[in-house]
């Protein structure tokens, strides 16, 4: 399933191909630290600010919604 996520106004950008179970984003350090403090795990990737999120095949829409909600809430303070 392909889902378009509105990211307007958020303080990060996606980069690279998104045709598998990985999504790469450039996150400001306060946002990355905040997500990790909320229990999200992801890899530092491709230099400063690059983060790689990997999804298992068991990832649900609710999981993605929770990540986006935390991202939106935390990004408002970045």
HELIX and SHEET records of a PDB file:
HELIX    1   1 UNK A   29  UNK A   37  1                                   9    
HELIX    2   2 UNK A   61  UNK A   75  1                                  15    
SHEET    1   A 4 UNK A  12  UNK A  15  0                                        
SHEET    2   A 4 UNK A  22  UNK A  27 -1                                        
SHEET    3   A 4 UNK A  50  UNK A  54 -1                                        
SHEET    4   A 4 UNK A  43  UNK A  44 -1                                        
END                                                                             
